[in-house]
């Protein structure tokens, strides 16, 4: 399976010939990454448009923080935060994803112009979610999830994190299919940082091929997460703040794109947009170099014709 065929297409969304870039707009006061910066509707819409100008292919709008220990907002407040931003971005032609665990928010966001529902619980938090998404025909992101994170990491114990995440995602995809969501509208997400420690996250990134084996487009959401802070800090240092992890995020984006991910979800778009385009260029070069009849020696200097290859025999009178 090539990276391009493994990347997959998602019905109901634009098609990209490379890993897509999903920019993040948090309309929250308490996001771990940029809480409060875009809490105002006008600022949030402006930020979403800036992300598109920097290279985002779609924008993910969320009104509830899912960081460990975060307290849930009520549905009315989440609707107040999210729907106007979705409407404002959609009216500008932006492909919008709504990041929510509530069916009522998903339903109203879709009515306001959202094209995709990104549910970190994979439909487990709200039993009405799957019927709402199925009836709308919208694509749906199924993330690996083991419960709400109030009070810390929930059931983050694994004997084999890759096998268990794959098996649990497979079971969840089956449930979503049984609920009426079309097979070509399902995206999977390994849920980096959700009920996982840094070692789990890194092992999952090292085995994205196993996740792609589920046969669904893959979303990788590593942006600014704790495991990157741990990697950057080293064994003795303090992790850098979330907003100082963007270069590391771009590195993960390039790796995910090369592995065949459908999309990466990031806060800082420009570096990742560059990274996925470079990954695609390398992928195309690899495919061209391995095509039947391709001249894989093109550009390789022939020693017989290299300058100075013949020593004094080919340079008489040059002294």
N, C-alpha and C positions, 0 to 999 in steps of 0.2 A: 504494500500500500504506500503510495507516494504521500509526501506531506500535503500536497494540494488536494488529493482525493480524500485524505484523512481529515483535512480541515473541515470539510462539509459545508453545506448550504443550509440556511434557515429560511423556510418558507415564510413569506410575509414581510421579510426585511430586504434591504438592498443586498446585492452580491458584491463582494470584494475579492480580488485575486490574491489577497495576502491576509495575514492576521489583522483583524479589525482592532481599532482602538476605541475603547469605551471610556469617555471622560466622566468624572464623578462630580456631581453637584450635591453637597450635603446642606439641606435646608434645616439645620439643627443648631442648637446652642452648645452642644456637648460632644460633637464628633471627636474622636481621638486625634484626627489629623488636622482639621481646619474648622473646628466647632465655632460657630458664631460669625465667621467671616462673611457668609452668604445667607444669613438668616432672613434678611429682608427680600421680598419677592423681586423687586427691581434689581437688586444686587445679584441675586441668584440667576435670573435670566441673563443679565449681562455677562456673568461668569460663564454660563453655558455657551453663549455665543463666542466668547473668547476662546474657550476650549476647542470649538469647531474651527475657528480661524487658525488655531495652532496645530490642527491635524486630527481632531477627534472625528470618528465616523458616526458615532452615536453618543448620547449623553444620558447617564443614569442619575435620576433624581430621587433622592430619599429624604424622608422627613422624620426618621427615627434612628437614633444611634444604636448600633449593634455591638459596640465595644463591651468587653467584659465588665460587668457590674453596672451597666447603664440601666436606668429605670425607664420602663415603657411609658410612652405618652398615650393619651386616649385617642380614640379614632377621630373625634372631631378636630382635635389639634393637628393630628397628622394630615387630615384632609385640608385644613386651612393652610398648612405649610406647602403641601405638595401640588395640589391641583392647579393653582394659579401659575406656578412655575412651569408645569407641564404644558399648560395651555399657551403660555407666552413663547416657549421654545418651539412647540409644534407649529404655531402660527408663523414662525420664521423659517419653516421648512426643515427643522432639525429632526432627525430620527431619535425619538425619546424612549428610554426605558424607565419604568417606575420600579424603584427598590422598596418593596413593602411586603409585610407578612399578613396584611389584612385584605380580605376579599372586597370589602366596601371601598377601600382606597384604590385597589387595582381597578375595580369597575368604573369608578368616577375618573380615574386617571386615563383609562382607555377611552372613555367618552370625551375627554378633553384633548385627545390626540396622541396619547402614548401608543407605541407600536409593539412593546415587549414588556412582559412582567418578570422581574427579577426577584424571586422570593428566596431569602436565605434559609428558610425552613423547608423549601421544596414542597410546600403545601401542607405541612404537618401542623403549623401553628393555628391555622384557621380552616376547619373542614369545608367551608364554603368556597375556598380559593379555587380548587380544581374545577368545580362546576362553572364558576364565573369565567375562568380563562377558557375553558372548553367551549362555552356558548359564544364567547367573543371571537374565537378563532385566532387569538393572539399567540405568538410564540411564548415559551415559558422556560425560565432558567430553574433547574432543579439542583440545589446545592446540597452537599453532604452536611447534615445537621443532627446533633444529638441533644438538642434542647436549648432553652434560654440560658444565657450566660450570667444572669444575676447571681452575685455571690462568688464569681470566679469561673474557672474552667470546668465544664460539665463532662464527666465520663471521658476524660482524655487519656484513657489507658488502652493500649493496643498490643496484641501479640505480633501482628503483622499489619502495619498501618495501611500499606498499599492494598493488600488483599481485602481487608475489612472495609475500607472506603469504597473500593470497587464493588464489593458484594452489596453493601448498603445502598449505594447509588443505583445499582442494578435493580434492587427490590423497589426502590422509590420510583424509578422510571416505569417499571411494570405497573405500579399503582396509578401513576399519572396517565399512562396509556389506557388503563381500565376505566379511568374517569372521563375519557373522551377527548383528551388532547391528542392531536394528530402526531404521528411519529416524526414527520419532517418539521415539526415546530418545537422540538424539545432540545434544550441545551443543558449540559451538565457542568458542574463546578465542584472541585474537590473540597471547597470550604477551608482554604488555608487560614490558620489562626483560630478556627472555631473548634473548640474541644481538641486542640492539638498544640503541642509544644514545638519549639524551634526545630528539633530533630525530626519530628513527624513531617513538618512542612517541607524541609529540605529533601527528605526521602521521597515524598510525593512528587516534588518537582523533578527529581532524578528519574522518576518512572511515569512520566506523562504518557508514554506509549501504552501503558497498562490501562490508563483512563480512556485513552482514545479507542482502546479495544472494546469499549461499551458501544461503539458504533454511533455516537452522538457528537455533534459539535461541542467543543470544549472551551469554556471560559475560565481563564486564570486570573484571580484577583489577589495579587501579592502586594499591592501598592502600599508602601510605608509601614508594613506590618511589623509586629514585634520581632519575628524571626530575623528580619533584615537588620534590625537594630542589634540583635545578639551577634550576628555575623560580623557586623562592622565594629562592634565593641571589642571583639576578641575575648580571650578568657579572663582578663583582669579589668578591662575598662567598663565605663558606664555606656549604655546604648545612647547613640545620638538621638536628638528629638526627631519626631516623625517627619517633619519637613526637611530634614537633612538626609533623608533616605531615598531621594529621587534618582540619583545615579545608580544605586543598587536596584531600584525598581526597574529602570530601563534595561539593566543587565538581565534581570529575570524576564522582561518582556521579549528581549532578543532570543533568549533560550527557549521560551514558550513558543514563539513564532517559528523558530527553527524546528521544534518538535512537532508542529502541526496544529497548534491551538487555533481555534476559530477567532477568539478575541481575547484581549487583555484589558482589565479594568484598572484605570490609573487616575491619580489626582493631578499630577503634572504631566501634561500631554506631549509637549514638544519633543522632549528627549525620547520618549517611547515611540512617537510617530516616526522619528528618524530611525530608531532601532529596528522597528518591524519592516521598514522599507529596505534597510540594508540586508536584513535576514532574507527577504524575498528576492533581492537581487542576487544574493549568493545561491539561493535555491534554484533560480533560473539558470545561473551559470553552471551549477552542478548538473542540472538536467541536460543542458546543451552539450556539456563535455562528455556525458555518458550516452549521448544519442548514437544510434548505429551510423558508422561512417564518419563520426566526428574526428577531427584531427586534434588529438590530445597533446601533440608535440608542438602545436602552433605557439610561437613566442619563446620556445626553448632554444637557446643558442647551440648551434652545432659546433662542437669543439674544433672540428677541422677548419671552420671559418671564423673562429673567434679571433679578435685582434691579438696579435703576438703569439698565436698558437704555434707558428712555425719557427719561432725564434730567429736566428741569423739566416736560415735558409730562405725566408720570405722577405727579408728586409735588407738585402744587400744595397749598399750606397746610402742607407739611412743614417749611418753614423757620421 
